Amino acid sequence: MIPEKDAVGFYRKCGLNEVLMELQSMETGLEGFPGVNDEEVEVAELVSFEALKTMHMVYGRYDSSFGQWLKKRWKFFVWPSWSRWEEGFVPSCDGAYRIESDPIRKEACNLLAWTENPSLSPHLLQLCAKRAKNWDSKD
């Protein structure tokens, strides 16, 4: 939670009482998802933000879409040696994704996903979860 619950009182004492946004997090196991057909996903590094510029960030948004894309490109961004990440495109959902190791919990991963058509986001989530299951089974 940002800020941490213990820090809320401090911020209120400083006069910061308005809530700008509330983030929601969802965590699920992958056992209920069958593996995804590899032809549904094009694994490719999201080299340029141009590919995402017109898309809606539908999963993983806790920063701007550009900020989320950029963070993986920073030379000083340090991740644990065991961390992994994968990016790609999901043409059937007019979308793109990034699955990344959680930097704190080795058994978890985070999903970021973008799509031109937000109504396709449930299908995009399903395909990304299936991909994460395949990704996870390669360990």
N, C-alpha and C positions, 0 to 999 in steps of 0.2 A: 504494500500500500504506500502510496506517495501522497502526503508525507506519512511517516510511520505514526502509528497511533499515539505513541509517547510524545511526539512533537506537536500534536494538534493544539494543546494548551498554550505552548510557546507562541505559535502563530496567532492564536486568538488574542493573547496579551499584546501582541504587536499591532493589533487592529485588523488583521487579515481574517475576516469572517465569512466572506462570500466563497461559495464553491464554484469554481470555474467549470469543472467537468468531473463526472464520476466514471471511473473506468471499471469495467467488469471483466473478470477473468473466468475462463472455463477450462477445466481440466478433465480429461477423459482417458480411459485406457483404450488401447488399440485392438484388444482381442475381439471385439465385435465387428471389426472391419475386415473383409476379405482383401487379399492382395490386389493391387491395381494392374491392369494391363499396361505394359510399358508404352504401348503406342498412344495412350491417352495423354502422356506427359512428355514434353520435350525438355530434357535436362540441359540447361545452358546458363552460363553466367549472365546475370543482368548487368552487362557492361555499362550501358548508358541509361540514365534516368529517362531519356526520351521515350523508351518503350512503356514506361509506367505513367508518364506525365498526364495522360488523359483518363487514366483509370481511377476508380474509387478504391481506396484501401479499406477492405472489408473485414480483415482479421489481423490482429496484432498491433493495432494502432494505439500507441501511447506517446507518440511523437508525430511530427509531420511525416507524410509519405516520403518526401525527399530526405528528411533526417534519418528515417529508418533505412533507406537504401544506402545513404552515404556512410553510415557508421561502419559498415563492413568493409569500406574502402579506405578508411583511415589507417595510415601506416603505424600509428601508435596504439591502435585498438588491440588490447591484449586479451587473449582467451586462453583457457587452460590447454595444455598439450593434448588432452584427449578429445577436445571439442571438434565438431564437424559441422558443416553446413552444405546445403544443396539449394540451388536455384533453378528455376525453369519456367516454362510456359505450359498452359493448359488451353489449347486452341478451342476445345468444345465449350469452354466457359469464357472465352475472350479474356483470359486471365493469365496471371503470373503468380509465382509463389516463392517463398524461401522457408526452408525448414532448417532450424539451427539448434545445436545443443544448448541446453540451458546452462549458463555459465556457473551455476551453483550446484544444481542437482543433476548428476551424471545420468540418471535413469529417465530424465525428462527431456523434452525438446519443445521449442517454441515455433509457432507458425505465423508467418506474415503472408497475406494474400491480397491481390489486387484484381479487379475485374472492370471491364467496360460496362457490364450489365449487372447491377447489384441483385437483380432477381435470380441470377444464376449462382449467387454465393452459397446457398446450401449444397448444391452439386459440387462446387469448387471445394468446399470444406470436406465433403466426402472423399473426393479424389485425392486431396492433400493428406487426409488421415490415412487412406490406403497406401499412399506413397511413403508416408512416415513409417508405416508398419513394415513395408519392404525395406526401407532404409535402415530401420532398427534391427531387422532380422539378419542383416549382413555383418553384424558385430560378432 
